[in-house]
């Protein structure tokens, strides 16, 4: 994974993120919103006292097919847009984070015509204490939560190169989000909001580069379904990654 991040921070790509509001039966519940962004991975190895960090940064290119406008930044419609900076999904596999998870059940399989291994994982701490917060960009009626939520899942790993080929992650079970008293009073929320499901599937595919020739296994798509048992909106997000380009040491960019 460390080697993957070393390579990934020399790349940029286009991310197309489409969010469809859904109801608790997974049916469409409103208009979808699509945001296209230029995306890059940033990875920093710290001074040794802090854990290495990997995150993705985005520059929005289009919103529903048009150039972004200033009012989009504070629009409530953008509540489900990807954050400008967010954690990279494989960060939990870095050495400094492994104590937070247990890994087991390695078994052989095939994936995309490749010999692969399946590795199961789950949070070491099975008790989560997430807390509802208002949007950090100040958008009205826009919410998130902070704090860990216990998860479990599986990894598909190439049996020879150990490249990650697929990631599936789910909540370990329904999880309650504590609602602070000021938010209860301001919005009429109950003391707790329940996340019934938070399912994520991330697929990787080979991407071929030339001059010099190189084949890398990189993110192809992410599908995330979030089901909330509350007045907050449940959503299904689909992200597609295309147009990979590589920065070379002499400052060229190659497809």
Secondary structure by P-SEA (a helix, b strand, c coil): caaaaaaaaabbbbbbbbbbbbccccccccbbbbbbbbbbbbbbbcccccccccbbbbbbcccccccccccccccccccccccccccccccccccccccccccccccccccccccbbbbbbbbcccccbbbbbcccccccccccccccccccbbbbbccccccccbbbbbbccbbbbbbcaaaaaacccccccccccbbbbbbbbbbbbcccbbbbbcccbbbbbbbbccccccbbbbbbbcbbbbbcccccccc
